[in-house]
Amino acid sequence: MEKRNSFSGSIGFVLAAAGSAVGLGNIWRFPYLAAKNGGGLFLAVYLVLALTFGFTLLVSEVAIGRKTKQSCLTAYGKVNKRWGWLGGFASIVPFIIFPYYCVIGGWVLKYCVVFISGQGLDAANDSFFTSFITNPVEPIIFLTLFLAATCFVVYRGVNKGIESMSKILMPILLVLIVGVAVYSLTITGGENTGGRTGIDGFLIYVIPNFEDMTIGRFIQVVMDAMGQLFYSISVAMGIMVAYGSYCKDDSNLMKSVNQIEFFDTIVAFLAGVMIIPAVFVFLGTEGLENAGPGLMFVALPQVFARMGVAGRIFGSVFFLMVLFAALTSSVSILEAVTSSIIDKTKIERKKASVIESVIGLVLGVVVCFGYTFWYFEAVLPNTPAGKNVQILDIFDYLSNNVLMPIVAIGTCVLIGWVAKPKYVIDEVTKNGEKFRRKHLYIGMVKVVAPVMLLFLLLASFGIIK
């Protein structure tokens, strides 16, 4: 059995965890939900939930990982022998997510190549995205390239692979995000767009909109914000348990968790600053409302095309940034599965990462075939795709709408009522650190978080609307 690796310090851990959080979900999903749910109102609700609900799940998983020195598949059984099943559920989540995430990562790589090669105007064509994903070969090529890059990082290990990549890509990624956000605020559309400016779009983004707001509508805003937290902070999918297991015992756990929260919230906010002002300037409020999940691959290329030469540069930088974000997140997803295989079977890392990558490639090809040879339509409750869902949407629904809430509820019950909150509190404070939100944590993990998660799960099934 290999000696368990660890991050060299808290900086490596925070950057790796932040890299997991800064992914595709933050960049396209957060702006879309903010535009849909009253702008500043959604931001305020998200911030409150991040500091309470998100904090509770994040600190619980990181503490479980560091305490047990195990990945999710075996960690929960170490906490309580009767709860080993929860580790099985938690490890299924990244196993399902990894193939389709790499498919989407391949799409991002394709757009990155298109814009950098100066063919960005082609991507603005309404049929470009559809033509690409329905091509029987091209998406599989880009899927393979993206997945190979992910496998290479995980194959190299915690220090030489994940930590080294995070220390290089995360600073670059943050600089690109800030740069794109600042540029987006300076955009002006001219007479053809009614004189709209990036600042106008920014105000729509940050000022709360209470128009047509009802109690039921507000509850939906809360549910959307809570669902987004799963994407943002990478909880309930085994990632933070695995990364926590690589965290040294003498590191300041609470400080690291606070830094991860900060990174996640800032990047989520800046994602909206990058996208909403630009889309508003050229496509108006209708462009924001109708963009939905197609915001990144359909609406934004149209925006870049209308910017002229500046749009080609802007588009290239944007998709390069998204590619880095996708890679740091896909690495964390693969690591969650790989570490589970290692801890359960005791095989070496290189073999485990290759095995899971091959499985991921096969399932990724199946996802790609969902748009070509195995095309069909299905109906899933409460999903952005509505009735027009494919294999990718089914994978996404099972992982994000079903399994992740179940894992999160199970974690809250395990820590809140079986092992008791003291299990996590003792781990956080064992080096003399202060748990400044201890009483909030106890109330959240025992009562508030599991009740909210139950509502989210019932909403996913369409029982609560």
N, C-alpha and C positions, 0 to 999 in steps of 0.2 A: 504493500500500500504506500502511495506517495505521501510525503509529509505535507500537511495542509499549508498552503501558501497564505500570505497575508499582505495587505497593502502596506507600503513602506511607512505610511503616516496618515494623519487625518486628512491632509490635502488630497492625497491619492484617492482615499475613500470618498470624500465629498465630490471631487471632480467626476469620478466614475458613477456615483449615484446621480449626480446632476445630469451627466451625459445620458443616463437612462431616462431621466425625467424629460429632458429636452428632446422630444421626438416628433414624429409626424402628427400625433394627436394634439400636441400643443400648438403646432404651427398652422394646421388647417382647421381643426375642430374648435379650438377656443375662440378664434375670431368669428366663426360662423355662429356659434351659440351666443356669443355676446351681441351680435347684430340681431339675432332672432329674439333675444330675451331682454330687450330694453336697455342695452348698452351699459351705462354706469350702474344700473340696478343689478345686473348680472355680475359685474365686477365686485360690487360691495358684498353680495351674497357669497361669491366664490372666495373672497378674502377671509370672511368670517369662518366659512367651512374649512378652509385650508389651515387656519390657526387652531381649529378645534377638532373637527372630524378627521381631516387629513393628518394632523399631528398625531392623533391617537393611533391610527393604523400604522403610520410610519415608525413611530418610536417602538411600538409593540413588535413589529417584524424585525427591525434592526436589533433590538434587545434579544429576541428569541434566537436570531442567528449568532450573535456574539456569545450568548450564554451557552448554547449547545455546540457551537463550532460545527454545525451541520447545515446542509441545504434543506429546502422545504420538504422534500420527500421523506426525510428521516428526522428532521428537527422537531416536528410536532409530537412524534412518538416519544422523543426524549423529554418533552415537557410533561406529558402524561401518556402512559402506555396505551390507554384506551382511545386516544385521539390520533393515532397514527394514520387513520383513514383520511383525516383532514390534509395531511401532507400529500397523499395521493391525489386528492382533488386539486390542491395548489399546484402540483407539478404538471397536471394535465393542461392547465391554462397556458403556460408558455409553449408547451408542446403544440397546442392548436394554433397559437398566435404566430409562432415563428415562420411557418411556410407562407402564409398570406402577407405577413409583414414584409418578407423578402420580395414577394411579388410586387408590392407597392414600392418598395425600395428600388426595384428594377425599373419601375415606371419613372421614378425620380431621376435615376441615372440616365434614362433615355432623354428626358427633357433637358437635363444638364448638358448632355452631349449636343443636342439640337441647338440650344442657345449659344453655347461656347463656340460652336462651328459656324455661327452666323446665320442659322436657318430658323431663328425664332419666329419669324413671320408665318412660317408654315404651321407652327403650333397654335397660332391664333385662329386657324380655320376650324369651324364648328365640327367638322368630321375627323379632325386629326386624331384626337384621343380615341374615338371609337374605332377608327381604322387601325390604330396601333394595337389596342388590346384584343382586337378580333383577328389579328394576324396570327397564323398558327405557329410561327417560328420565332419571330423577333422578341416577343415578351419573355420567352423561355431563355433566350440568349442573355438578356439583361438581368433576368432573375438569377441565372447561373453566376454571372460576374459579381453581382452584389452579394450573393450568398457566399461565394468563394472568399471575398474580402472579409466578411464577417467571420467565417470559419478560421481564416488565417490569424486573426487577432486572438480569438479564444484558444486556438491551438497553441499559441505561444505562451499562454498562461496568465496568471493574475498580474504579476509584476511586469514582465517583458511585453505582454500583450495588452490587457485591459488598462492597466494603470499608465503605461507608456503612451498608448493611444489617447487616453483621456487628457493627459497633460499637454499633448500637442494640439489635439483638435478642439478641446473646450475653449481655451483662450481665443483661438482663431474664430470659432463659432460665435462667441459672445461679441467679438469685435464686429463681425459681419452683421449680426442681428442689430446691434446698436446703429451701425452705419446705414443699413437699409431702412430702419425705423426713422432715423433723422431725415434721410432723403425723402421718404414717403410724406413727411410733414411739409416739405417744401414744394410739392407738386402743385401746379396750377393747370387747369384744363382749357382755359381760353374761352372764346365766345361759343364755340360748338358745344360746350358742356354747361352753358349757363353761368360761366364764371365760377364754378365750384373750385374750392382749394382743398389741399390736404388738411389744413387746420379745421375747415368745416367738417370734414369726415372724422377728425380726431374728437371734435366736440360731440358729435353723434355717438361716438364710442364711449366717452367718459361721463357724459351727462345722463343721469337716470331718466328713463322714459316711462311714465306711469299711465300712458294712454291705454285705454281699454283694459286696465289692470283689475283683475278680480282675485278673490281668495284662491280659486282653483288655478288661475293663471300664475299666481305667485308661487303656489306649491310646485307647479311645473318648472318654474325658474329654479327653485331649490333642487328639484330632482335632476335637472340638466346639469347644474353646477356640481352636484355631488357625483354624478356619473363622470363628469369631466375630470374630477380629482383622481379617479382610477387611472385614467390615461396619463395624467400629469406626474403623479408622484410614484408611479410604478408599484403600487401596493396590490395585494391579493393575487399576485402572479409569481411569487417565489423569488423575485429579483432581490428585494431588500433583505430577505432572510439570507440568501446566498452572499450578498455583499456584506451584510452584518457579520457573517461567519468569518470573513477575511479581515475584520476590523480588530486591531490589537486591543488587548485587555486594558492597557494603560491609556488609551485614547479617550478624549473627552467626548462621550457619546452624545450628550445633550447639545453641546456646541455644534457638533457635526450635523445633527438633525435640524437644528435651527438654520444652519447654512444651506442645507438642502432645500428647506422650506423657502428660504429667501430666493435662491436661484430659480426654483420652480415658479414662484409667483412673479418674479421680475420678467422671466422669459415669456411666460404666458401672456402677461400684459403687453410686452413689446411685440409679441406676435400679432396682436390686434393692431398695434400702432403701425406695424409694417404693412398690413394688408388692408384694413378697413379704409383709411384715408385714400389710398390709391384706387381701390375699387369704387369708392364713392365718387371721386373726381370724374372718372371716365364712364361709369355705368350707373351712377346715381343710387338712390335708396333701393330701387328695384333690383339692381345688381347684387346688393347686399342680401336682400330678402330671398332671392331666388338662387343664390350661388350654392348653398348647401354643401354637401360633401364634394361636389365638383368644383369647389372654389379654387383649388390649387391647380388642377389640370385643365380647366375649361375657362373660367372667368379671368384668372390672372394673366394667362398668355394673351388674351384679348386686350387687357390693360397695357401690358408691355408693348404690344404692337402699336397702340395709339400714341405711345411716347416717342416714337421715331428711333433715332440712333441711341438716345439715352435709355430707351426701353430695352434694347439689346444688351447693353451693359448691365442694367438693373436686373434684367431677367437672368443673365448668366450668374451674377453674384447671388441672386436669390436662390436659384436651384442648386448652386454649389453649397450654399449654406444649408439648405434642406437635406442635401445628400449627406453632409457631415452629421446632421442631427439624426437622420435615419440610421446611419451606420452605428453611432454610439448607442442608440436604443436597441438595434437588432443584436449587437454584441451582448448587451445585458440579458436579452431574452434567451439567446443561445446559451449563455453562461448559466442561467437558472436551470436549464435542462441538463447541461453537461455536468454541472456540479452534483445534481441529483443522481445521475448515472454513476458518477465516481463514488459517491458516498454509499450508494446501495450495493453496487457490484464490486467495488474496490479495483476496477480496471484503471489504467493510466489515462491521464487527461487527453493526450493526443488521439488515442483510440476512441475515447468517448465523444470527443468533439467531431471527429470524422464520421462516426456512426450516425450521430444526430443530424449532421449536415446532409448526409446522403438521404436520410428519411425526410428531412425538410425539403430537399430538392424534389423528391418524388411527389410529395404532397403539394409542393408549389406548382409543379407541372399540372397536377390535377386542378388546382385553382385556375391556372391559365386556360385549361381546356374548358372551364366553365363558361368562357366567353366565345368558344369556337365549337369544338366537336360535341361537347356535353352541355350545350346551352339549354337552359330551361328557366321557367319563372315560378317563383314560390311566394307565399305570403307569410310574413313574420310580423308579430305585433310590435308597435311602438319603435320602429326602426326608420332611419332617414330615407332608406331606399324604398320604403313602402311595399308595394306589391311586386316591384321589379327587382327581386333579389336573386343573386347567383350563389355559386359555391362559396366565394369569398365572403359574402354577406352572412351565410349560414355559419361559417367558421367564426366570424366576428361576433355574431349573436350568441352563439354557445359560450364563447370565452368571456366576452365582456358583459353580456346581459344576464347570463345564467350562472356560470361557474364563479366569476369573480365576486358577486354579491354573496354567494353561498360561502366561499372561502373567508370573506371578510366577516360575515356573521359568525362563522365558526371560530375565528380567531378571537373575536370579542367575547364570546361565551367561554372559550377556553381560558383566556386570561382574566376575564371579569369575574367568573363564577367558579371555575374548576381549580386552576392554579393560583388564582387570586391576583389582583393588581400588584401586590407586594413582589411577585416574581419579577416583573419588569422594573418596578421602582428600585429594588435592590441592585439589579444589574446596572441601571443608569447611574446610581449614586455610590457604587462600590469604591470609587476612587476619591470619595469626598466631594463629588460634584453635587450641586443643588438642583433639585427637580422643581423648578419654579412654577410649573403648571400641574403639580401633583394632584391637587383636589379636582381640578378640571379634568385631568386624565381619568381619574377614578370614576367620576360621574359619567364621562363619555363612554368609556369602555364597558361599563356595567349596564347602562340603561340607554342613553341617548343614541349612541352610534348603532347598536343592534336594531333598535326600533326604526331609525331612519333607513338602515340598510334593508330591513324587511319591506318597507314601503317601496324602496327602489326595486327590489326583486319582484314584488307584486305588480309594479308598473311595467316592468320588463315583460311580464306575461300578459299584459293587457287587462289585468284584473282591476287595477286602479288607473283611471284616465284623468 
